[in-house]
């Protein structure tokens, strides 16, 4: 049994691996549950603390583009999320449509974080937003200071980005009107309580359903990365982990299907899953390259458009065989 440390959030699709109900063949997996994904990335990519972990998709793609061979990846996606519902604006900023974001001060955890890449890409390509004169304010959403300690890589073209050095979080700056909008990976603090903090798209669910119906895109946030030296010494590990993570995810989906006793506290859980069965053919969280090709190719396109990578690489170039 090969001992491997694995850092990941506590997700329903990985729970069976954390509890030991499902085991990867030939691997003694030490599941280190960490709820802050930024903490995982900083400790994994920055301080070499784990053998494998969930990793920001945009950070990994930028590493590959830059020739950094520290990791390999498999097409397992512990985190994914539609992003139209995570664009928040100050109600007094005079933003009435997406195009009104042009020239504004916009807060973002990290300009290069995957959530922000998706949001900017959607707004630029689907709503015609001009970001050329935007002033970006970068920092933590819920507390003052920076969003983690990422390994930084230069952008291919200069962008107007300033660090938030104020005594306020980005959420507080939005409430105070010191930034006009916030592109966030989480709900803005104060949303639902402060009437000045509203969504750009109140009908975000319909927009996101439309995106999926039209383009079969369910945005990927994180993928599963393995240290290259481990993969090269044990090339079978990739297939073993892929199978185990797929089994764990399928187990979670099967539990969601049970309608006698609900597996979550959402009152309309069954109705929500009925929609998944119809819209997503029963699998809201597919692994593998082919079911995610449109999503991954779009993310690569967005990274290239935003001058974060030099070339549009083939999706297959990102992953080792499983």
C-alpha positions, 0 to 999 in steps of 0.5 A: 500500500502506497501512503499518500497525503491528500488535501481537499475540502469536505465535499459530498462527492469525496466523503466516501474517501474521507470516511474510508468507505471507498479505498483507492486500489493500492493506496493508503490515502490520508485525507486531510480535510481543509475548508479553505481552498486557498490554504490548500493551494498555498500549502500544496503549490507553495510549500510542498506539504501534500502528495496530491490535492485539489488545485485551482484549475487556472493556476494549474493551466498557467503552470503548464503554459509556463513549463512548470512541471511540478505536478500532473493532473487527472480529470477529477474536479472536486469543485465547480460552480456557475458564476453569474450569481457571484457578481455583486454590485453596490446599488448606488453605483449606477450600474444598470446593465453589465456594460456599465461595469466598464471603467469601474473599480472592481474588487476580486480576491485574485485577478487570476483566480478561476472564479474571476476568470470565468466571470470576466470571460462570461461578461466579455464574451456573452454581454460585451463588457469592455474591461480595458479601463477597469481598475481592479482592487485585489484582496480578501473578501471577508477580512482586510489584507490579501487573499492567501499567499499564492505563487504569483506569475506575471501577466502577459500584458499589464493590467491596472491592479492594486492591492487592498491595503485599507483596514476594510475587507473587499466586502466592506469596501463594496458596502461603503461604495469604495468599489463599485462591484465585486467578482467573488468566489463566495457570497458577498458579506452583507448580501441579503442584509445590506440593501446596498449590496445586490446581484448584477443578475437577479435572474442568475439561475435562468442565465446559468441554465441557459449557458448549460443548455446552449454550450454544456458548460458547468464551470470547473474551479479545481482539478486533482493534481499529483506531484510529478515525482510520485506519478513518475515512480508510480504511474498506476496511481493516476488510474487508481485515484481516478477510479476511486474518486469516480466511485465516491462521486457516483455514490454521492449521486446515488444518495441524492437520488434517494427520495424516502429520507432526504440526504440534505436539509434543502426542502425542495431537494427532490425537485432540484434533483429531478431537474438534474436528471432532465437537464444533466442526464443524472450526472451533475458532476462528470469526470473525465476529459470528454464530458468536460471538453466544452467547459475546459476548452472555454476556460483555456480560451478565457485564460488566453483572452485575458493574457494569462497564458501564451497559447491555447493548448489541447485539453489532453495536454493537461492530464495524464492518462487514466 
